[in-house]
Amino acid sequence: MTSEQLRILRQRLRLSQAALARLLAIAPNSLARAERGEVGISESLARLALFVARDIEEGRGYASYLAKTRGKRKTPPWRRKEPTP
């Protein structure tokens, strides 16, 4: 994956660099440098980015949930405790 392909992938998902970096478990500045071509993109990072993209586009999984909330920390619906009566 090239830096241009990574940038296009992020834009297609309509995510900020910070949101995608959080999904990929890397620092936002690392993603920015990778998109500018200052550092190489490892094969494992490229595979993870494609996996996360597929997860988001198919609307399933935790990555999809985080993308919908734009990476903000919120309790996922399946982890919320129901109020006790």
C-alpha positions in Angstrom: 0.0 0.0 0.0 1.3 3.4 -0.9 0.9 6.6 1.1 -1.5 7.9 -1.5 -3.6 4.7 -1.2 -3.7 5.1 2.5 -4.9 8.7 2.3 -7.6 7.8 -0.2 -8.7 4.9 1.9 -9.1 7.2 4.9 -11.0 9.8 2.9 -13.3 7.2 1.5 -14.2 6.1 5.0 -14.7 9.8 5.9 -12.5 9.6 8.9 -10.0 12.1 10.3 -6.4 11.1 10.7 -6.9 10.9 14.5 -10.0 8.7 14.2 -8.3 6.2 11.8 -5.1 6.3 13.9 -7.2 5.3 16.9 -8.8 2.4 15.0 -5.3 1.2 13.9 -3.9 1.7 17.4 -1.1 4.0 16.2 -0.3 7.6 17.0 -2.0 10.2 14.8 1.3 11.8 13.9 2.5 8.3 12.7 -0.5 8.1 10.4 0.1 11.7 9.1 3.8 10.9 8.3 2.8 7.7 6.6 0.3 9.6 4.4 2.9 12.1 3.5 5.3 9.3 2.6 7.9 10.3 5.2 7.8 6.7 6.6 7.0 3.4 5.0 3.8 1.5 5.6 4.4 -2.0 6.9 2.6 -4.9 5.4 0.9 -5.6 8.7 -0.4 -2.0 9.0 -1.7 -2.1 5.4 -3.5 -5.3 6.1 -5.0 -4.0 9.3 -6.1 -0.8 7.5 -7.9 -2.9 4.8 -9.5 -5.1 7.4 -10.8 -2.1 9.4 -12.1 -0.5 6.1 -14.0 -3.6 5.2 -15.4 -3.8 8.8 -16.6 -0.2 8.6 -18.0 -0.5 5.1 -20.0 -3.6 6.0 -21.2 -1.9 9.2 -20.2 -4.5 11.6 -17.8 -4.8 14.6 -16.2 -2.4 17.0 -14.3 -0.6 14.2 -17.7 0.3 12.6 -19.0 1.5 15.9 -16.0 3.7 16.5 -16.2 5.1 13.0 -19.8 6.0 13.5 -19.0 7.9 16.7 -15.9 9.4 15.0 -13.5 7.9 17.5 -15.1 9.6 20.5 -15.0 7.5 23.7 -18.5 6.4 24.4 -19.8 3.2 26.0 -20.9 0.8 23.2 -24.6 -0.1 23.4 -23.8 -3.7 24.1 -21.8 -2.7 27.2 -24.3 -0.3 28.7 -25.8 -1.4 31.9 -29.6 -1.2 32.1 -30.8 0.9 35.0 -32.1 -1.2 37.9 -35.7 -0.6 38.7 
